[in-house]
């Protein structure tokens, strides 16, 4: 009996020591300078009226393809698997690879999901009363490859594919009766593109200074489900970062996206959407959508230790139809959040943000809470 109790005490003390060692490691203010690979799982848990209880797992693996080169950027691989109590599911796999000397940059993404969402119409002033509840099934992938042509300058090519299908759960409503909504049953589209980028940031995960600018042009040949439909898509993103004082970084980001079709009627699911966990935080993604989308945001980041940081952000943005660009009716986005750096040396973090948007007349204010891996920009 004495030997048994001794074994139990040894087991408990060993377990407590391991737990304490793990906690100390996760909260340590020291950075690992050995450039080792890292792996971080994060639980996915949430609730919404449309999906019910959400649960799943997200993971991030990060490594260096050249551990001896301190300028070699980290290559990151992430995955998310999510299910809900209403039998919706999501699977997302993404890779972001930097080869030796950062000569080649490769991006790959695979998405498969079935999820309900609210559709409110097209334009910058959609009404909550027009909401239709849809269930979308989506499969898609994106592959991009960029080659460094001169210092900090990259030229690339890309191919992307999306196949979507929709079921309307509110038959006879706005979605069904509005003739201006194209692609109600879904469809497929293939995009072939080229890109040009300039990037002199000191980090691709948590930059403290430097400029990133990228423009992509994509051409969609005849849509697989809509005869004689072709489209051109153009995207521009610019981000700049400054260290304004020790431990404080200011980041500014601008984004523009447009899609133009030969029929001048683009399927609703291809239109740029305002709102996400990265831009215009606080807005329901897809609440506002149209042929053009423009937005800008600024974020002040205070990293008071290697492990933790807090941020404050604010931005403006809108969607609009062709030929109607103006700076009226810009929508605000502002809020704050916290960061936990599970790999301080690489600048890899878990991000929690709360965003606040506009309050439409006779409607609740737009808000959103987000838990994500990595910085917003």
Buried (B, 14 or more C-beta within 10 A) or exposed (E): EEEEEEEEEEEEEEEEEEEEEEEEEEEEEEBBEEBEEBEBEBEBEBEEEBBBEBBBEBBBBBBBBBEEEEEBBBBBBBBBBBBBEBEBEBBBBBBBBBBEEBEBBBBBBBBBBBBBBBBBBBBBEBBEEBBBBBBBBBBBBBBBBBEBEEEBBBBBBBBBBBBBBBBBEBEEBBBEEBEEBBBBEBBBBBBEBEBBBBBEBBBBBBBBBBBBBBBBBBEBEEBEBBEEBBBBBBBBBBBBBBBEEEEBBBBBBBBBBBBBBEBEBBBBBBBBBBBBBBBBBBBBBBBBBBBBBBBBBBBBBBBEEBBBBEBEBBBBBBBBEEEEEEEEEBBBBBBBBBBBBBBBBBBBBBBBBBBBBBEBEEEEEBBBBBBBBBBBB
